Amino acid sequence: MKHIFTSLIFLFILTVLFAQKQDKGVYIDYKNDYYNEILKSAGKDPRESKKTFKMDYEGVVIPQSPSEFTTAWCNDPLSQGNTGTCWCFSTSSFFESEIYRQTKQEVKLSELYTVYWEYIGKAEEYIKTKGESPFGEGSETNAVARMMSQYGVVPAEAYVGKESDDKFHNHEEMFKKMKDRLKKAKKEDSWDKEAIMKDIRSYLDEHIGKAPEKIKVEGKKMTPKEYLDNVAKLNPSDYVNFMSLKVSPYYSKAEYDVPDNWWNSDDYYNVPLDDFVAIIKNSLKNGYTISIGGDVSEPGYSPTNDVAMVPTFDIPSEYINEDARQLRFNNGATTDDHAIHLIGYKESEDGWWFLIKDSGSGARNGKNKGYYFYHEDYIKLKMMTITLHKNGVPKEIWKKIN
């Protein structure tokens, strides 16, 4: 009887294992229609569709509308155009939600004002290091609070950052001019900071406009720092950053080692994956939103279905852990692609789903323009860093850190 009972248990386990849903992959023809619209507005030829390996969503139950989620207030999604400034669009949107949470003001901030000063900082660091510091369009979500501390912030109407008749932001020509000027300095080993920065500022001023020293709000003149303190009422030091990677000790600060962290910020609290996810869930349940960054180039990431999830042919849900996460970061399968604004959540039988506000062009090719639905498995495996208000972090996690 004992052997029969053991055999029955074994058969039951096998039945359960093989009964689990197994996702399938399929090649599809994908064309980013919205990005082609951006190219068309710039007088450029559209990109052809290409075969892409994606998860087959037939029969898969996924969210269909943002209305299914519990959400915090945010402005409507908008496009970053042909720029690499997702880090600023996502985090500016996050700070707009923070302004509303704390003051009930519905404010639209200027992303490009922050971008202007970030480029100034990147160019100065490139000169300082004689070309060793990266100079790209990207940055990290914690760059926005850093720039606010130095230069303040302004409302969108005070600094649009593009010509009024341009439909989309387009930094292609501007970035090329800046990059070429810095390359020239490196090639010639000529590091006259004043001369180089004069050129960099002239390119910025020409293409996105000179950053204002003073703005007018309801008839009153003020500096961007005064606007930050007295109108937006944001304190940049109230915002914290977290990551979850085994490469550094847990419950201490560490550097997020990616090229877009060009100033080598080591201001990230590194925590175990369970705490990383707990921080996200606790924040949302208590009315806080989050600026979050990570990888968006996976088979389970579908612009046409507005969804991001991890198919079983990648890794089954029960095997997603710190080691799976670190492995993908180390071997380059997880890269620092994109930053987005996490604004809502829903709990369901298959786990949590998160509502994402996205400024990228891919987010405008599905039914819910500017939004994605991320399954919690995708967050666990592929999202690397978060920026949020310190009060969104559970007290028990702060105790482990402090």
C-alpha positions in Angstrom: 0.0 0.0 0.0 2.8 2.3 0.9 4.3 2.0 -2.7 0.9 2.5 -4.3 0.3 5.6 -2.2 3.8 7.0 -3.2 3.1 6.3 -6.8 -0.3 8.1 -6.7 1.4 11.2 -5.2 4.0 11.1 -7.9 1.4 10.8 -10.6 -0.6 13.7 -9.0 2.5 15.9 -9.0 3.3 15.1 -12.7 -0.3 15.8 -13.6 -0.2 19.2 -11.9 3.1 20.1 -13.5 2.0 19.2 -17.0 -1.3 20.8 -16.6 0.3 24.2 -16.1 -0.2 26.7 -18.9 2.7 26.7 -21.3 3.0 29.9 -23.4 3.8 29.9 -27.1 5.9 32.2 -29.2 5.1 33.4 -32.7 6.8 35.6 -35.4 4.8 38.6 -36.2 5.2 41.5 -38.6 5.6 44.6 -36.4 5.7 48.2 -37.5 5.8 51.1 -35.1 3.2 53.2 -36.9 3.4 56.0 -34.3 7.2 56.3 -34.7 6.7 56.4 -38.5 4.4 59.3 -38.0 7.2 61.1 -36.1 9.6 60.4 -38.9 7.1 61.6 -41.5 6.7 64.9 -39.6 10.5 65.3 -39.9 10.5 64.6 -43.7 12.0 61.2 -43.3 11.1 57.8 -44.8 9.1 55.5 -42.6 10.6 52.2 -41.3 9.4 49.0 -42.9 7.8 46.3 -40.8 10.0 43.5 -39.6 9.6 40.0 -38.3 9.7 40.0 -34.5 9.5 37.0 -32.1 6.8 37.7 -29.6 4.6 35.8 -27.1 1.3 34.5 -28.6 -1.5 36.2 -26.6 -4.3 34.2 -28.1 -6.4 32.9 -25.2 -4.3 34.7 -22.6 -6.3 36.8 -20.1 -4.9 40.3 -19.8 -6.2 43.7 -18.7 -8.1 45.7 -21.4 -8.5 49.2 -20.0 -6.9 51.6 -17.4 -10.4 51.8 -15.8 -9.8 48.3 -14.3 -7.0 49.8 -12.1 -6.9 51.7 -8.8 -4.9 54.8 -9.8 -3.4 58.0 -8.5 -3.9 61.3 -10.3 -1.6 62.0 -13.3 -1.7 64.1 -16.4 -2.6 62.5 -19.7 0.1 60.6 -21.5 2.2 62.6 -24.0 4.9 61.7 -26.5 8.6 62.3 -26.0 8.9 62.4 -29.8 12.2 61.5 -31.4 14.3 61.9 -28.3 16.0 59.7 -25.8 14.5 61.6 -22.8 12.1 58.9 -21.4 14.0 59.3 -18.0 12.7 62.9 -17.8 9.2 62.4 -19.2 8.5 59.6 -16.8 10.0 61.3 -13.8 8.5 64.7 -14.6 5.1 63.0 -14.8 5.9 61.4 -11.4 6.6 64.8 -9.9 3.4 66.2 -11.3 1.5 63.4 -9.4 3.5 64.3 -6.3 2.5 68.0 -6.6 -1.1 66.9 -6.9 -0.8 64.5 -4.0 0.6 67.1 -1.7 -1.1 70.3 -2.9 -4.0 69.2 -5.1 -2.6 71.4 -7.9 -2.9 70.0 -11.5 0.4 71.2 -12.8 2.2 70.4 -16.1 6.0 70.6 -15.7 8.5 71.3 -18.5 10.5 68.2 -19.2 12.8 70.1 -21.6 13.9 72.6 -19.0 15.4 69.7 -17.0 16.8 68.1 -20.2 18.6 71.4 -21.1 20.5 71.4 -17.8 21.2 67.7 -17.9 22.9 68.1 -21.3 25.0 71.0 -19.8 26.1 68.7 -17.0 26.9 65.8 -19.3 29.0 68.0 -21.6 30.9 69.5 -18.6 31.6 66.0 -17.2 32.8 64.9 -20.7 35.2 67.8 -20.8 36.4 67.2 -17.2 37.1 63.6 -17.8 38.6 64.3 -21.3 36.1 62.1 -23.1 35.8 59.3 -20.6 32.4 60.1 -19.3 29.5 58.9 -21.6 27.6 61.5 -23.6 24.2 60.2 -24.7 20.6 61.2 -24.8 19.7 58.9 -21.9 19.9 59.4 -18.1 18.3 57.9 -15.0 15.1 58.7 -13.1 17.0 60.2 -10.1 18.6 62.8 -12.4 15.4 64.9 -12.3 15.5 65.6 -8.5 19.3 66.2 -8.9 18.6 68.9 -11.6 15.8 70.4 -9.6 18.1 70.9 -6.6 20.5 72.8 -8.8 18.3 74.7 -11.3 14.7 74.5 -10.0 11.8 73.6 -12.3 9.3 75.5 -14.5 5.8 74.9 -15.8 5.5 73.6 -19.4 4.0 76.9 -20.7 7.2 78.7 -19.5 9.5 76.5 -21.5 8.1 74.3 -24.3 11.4 73.1 -25.7 10.5 73.1 -29.4 9.3 75.3 -32.1 5.6 76.1 -31.8 4.8 74.6 -35.2 6.7 71.3 -34.6 4.3 68.5 -33.8 7.0 66.4 -32.1 10.1 66.9 -30.1 13.1 66.0 -32.3 16.6 66.1 -30.9 18.4 64.2 -33.7 20.1 67.2 -35.3 20.9 68.9 -32.0 22.4 65.8 -30.4 24.5 65.2 -33.5 25.9 68.7 -33.3 26.8 68.4 -29.6 28.3 64.9 -30.0 30.4 65.9 -33.0 31.7 69.0 -31.1 32.8 66.9 -28.2 34.3 64.2 -30.4 36.3 67.0 -32.1 37.6 68.1 -28.8 38.7 64.6 -27.9 40.3 63.9 -31.3 42.3 67.2 -31.2 42.9 66.8 -27.4 41.7 70.4 -27.1 39.8 71.0 -23.9 39.0 74.7 -23.8 36.0 74.4 -21.6 34.7 77.9 -22.2 34.9 77.6 -25.9 33.3 74.1 -26.0 30.5 75.0 -23.6 29.7 78.1 -25.6 29.1 75.9 -28.6 27.1 73.4 -26.7 24.8 76.1 -25.3 24.4 77.6 -28.7 23.1 74.3 -30.1 20.7 73.9 -27.2 19.5 77.5 -27.5 19.0 77.1 -31.2 17.0 73.9 -31.1 15.1 73.8 -27.9 15.4 77.4 -26.7 17.4 79.3 -24.0 16.5 78.1 -20.5 14.7 80.9 -18.7 16.3 82.7 -15.7 12.9 84.0 -14.6 9.3 83.1 -15.3 5.9 84.7 -14.7 3.3 82.8 -12.8 -0.1 84.5 -12.3 1.5 87.9 -12.9 4.4 87.3 -10.5 8.0 87.0 -11.6 10.1 84.3 -10.0 13.1 82.1 -10.6 12.8 78.4 -11.4 14.0 77.7 -7.8 11.4 79.9 -6.4 8.8 78.1 -8.4 10.0 74.8 -7.1 9.9 75.9 -3.5 6.8 78.2 -3.5 4.5 76.8 -6.1 5.4 73.1 -6.8 6.4 72.8 -3.2 8.7 69.9 -3.9 11.6 69.0 -1.7 14.1 67.0 -3.9 15.7 65.4 -0.7 12.4 63.7 0.1 12.8 61.3 -2.9 14.8 58.1 -2.8 16.0 55.5 -5.2 16.1 51.7 -5.0 17.5 48.8 -6.9 17.8 45.1 -6.4 21.0 43.4 -7.6 23.1 40.8 -5.9 26.3 42.5 -7.1 26.2 44.8 -4.1 25.5 44.2 -0.4 21.8 44.5 0.6 20.5 47.3 2.8 23.3 49.7 1.8 23.8 52.3 -0.9 25.3 51.3 -4.2 26.0 52.5 -7.8 23.7 51.4 -10.6 26.4 50.4 -13.1 25.0 51.4 -16.5 26.1 54.0 -19.1 23.1 56.2 -18.6 24.2 56.7 -14.9 26.9 58.9 -16.4 27.6 60.7 -13.2 28.2 57.4 -11.4 25.4 57.9 -8.8 25.7 55.6 -5.9 22.6 56.9 -4.3 20.6 53.7 -4.8 19.5 51.6 -1.8 20.1 48.0 -2.7 17.5 45.6 -1.3 16.4 42.0 -1.9 13.9 41.4 -4.6 11.0 40.7 -2.1 11.6 44.1 -0.5 11.9 45.8 -3.9 8.4 44.4 -4.8 7.0 45.2 -1.4 8.1 48.8 -1.7 6.3 49.1 -5.0 3.1 47.5 -3.8 3.1 49.5 -0.5 3.6 52.8 -2.3 0.7 52.3 -4.7 -1.6 51.1 -2.1 -0.9 54.2 -0.1 -1.5 56.6 -3.0 2.1 57.2 -4.1 3.3 56.7 -7.7 6.7 55.6 -8.9 9.2 56.4 -11.7 10.6 53.1 -12.7 13.2 51.9 -15.2 14.4 48.7 -16.9 14.2 46.5 -19.9 11.4 46.6 -22.6 12.8 44.5 -25.3 11.3 41.1 -24.5 9.1 38.6 -26.3 6.4 39.2 -23.6 6.5 42.9 -24.2 3.7 43.8 -26.7 3.0 47.3 -27.9 -0.1 46.1 -29.9 -1.6 44.4 -26.8 -0.5 47.2 -24.4 1.0 44.4 -22.2 4.3 43.2 -20.6 4.5 39.8 -19.1 7.0 36.9 -18.8 6.1 33.9 -21.0 6.8 30.4 -19.6 9.2 29.7 -22.4 11.4 32.4 -21.0 11.2 31.4 -17.4 8.2 30.0 -15.4 6.8 32.3 -12.8 7.9 30.2 -9.8 11.6 30.4 -10.9 11.8 34.2 -11.1 14.1 35.2 -8.2 17.2 37.2 -7.5 19.5 34.8 -9.3 17.4 34.9 -12.5 17.3 38.7 -12.3 21.1 39.0 -11.8 21.9 36.5 -14.5 20.0 38.5 -17.1 21.6 41.8 -16.0 25.1 40.2 -16.2 24.7 38.6 -19.6 23.1 41.6 -21.2 19.6 40.1 -21.6 18.3 42.8 -19.2 19.4 46.2 -20.3 18.7 49.8 -19.1 16.3 50.6 -21.9 13.5 52.8 -20.8 11.9 54.7 -17.9 8.1 54.9 -17.3 5.6 56.1 -14.7 3.9 53.5 -12.6 0.5 55.0 -11.6 -1.9 52.2 -10.6 -2.5 48.5 -9.7 -5.0 45.7 -9.7 -4.9 42.4 -7.8 -6.2 39.3 -9.7 -6.0 35.5 -9.5 -2.8 35.4 -11.5 -1.1 38.1 -9.4 -0.7 41.8 -9.4 -1.0 43.9 -12.6 0.4 47.5 -12.8 -0.8 50.4 -14.9 2.1 52.2 -16.7 2.1 55.6 -18.2 4.6 55.6 -21.1 6.0 58.5 -23.2 7.6 56.1 -25.8 6.3 55.7 -29.4 5.5 52.0 -28.9 2.9 52.9 -26.3 0.8 54.5 -29.0 0.3 51.4 -31.2 -2.2 49.6 -29.1 -5.8 50.3 -28.0 -4.9 52.3 -24.9 -2.7 55.1 -26.2 0.1 55.9 -23.8 -0.5 53.1 -21.4 0.8 49.6 -20.7 -0.3 46.8 -18.4 2.7 45.2 -16.7 2.3 41.8 -14.8 4.2 41.7 -11.5 6.5 38.9 -12.9 7.7 41.4 -15.5 8.5 43.9 -12.8 10.3 41.3 -10.8 12.5 40.1 -13.6 13.1 43.1 -15.8 12.6 46.4 -14.0 15.8 47.5 -12.3 15.3 50.8 -10.4 12.7 52.9 -8.8 12.4 56.6 -7.7 9.7 57.4 -5.1 8.8 59.5 -2.1 10.5 58.2 1.0 7.2 57.8 2.8 6.1 55.2 0.3 8.7 52.8 1.7 7.5 50.5 4.4 8.8 51.3 7.9 10.1 47.8 8.4 12.3 48.1 5.4 13.7 51.5 6.5 14.6 49.8 9.8 16.7 47.2 7.9 18.5 50.1 6.1 18.9 52.4 9.0 
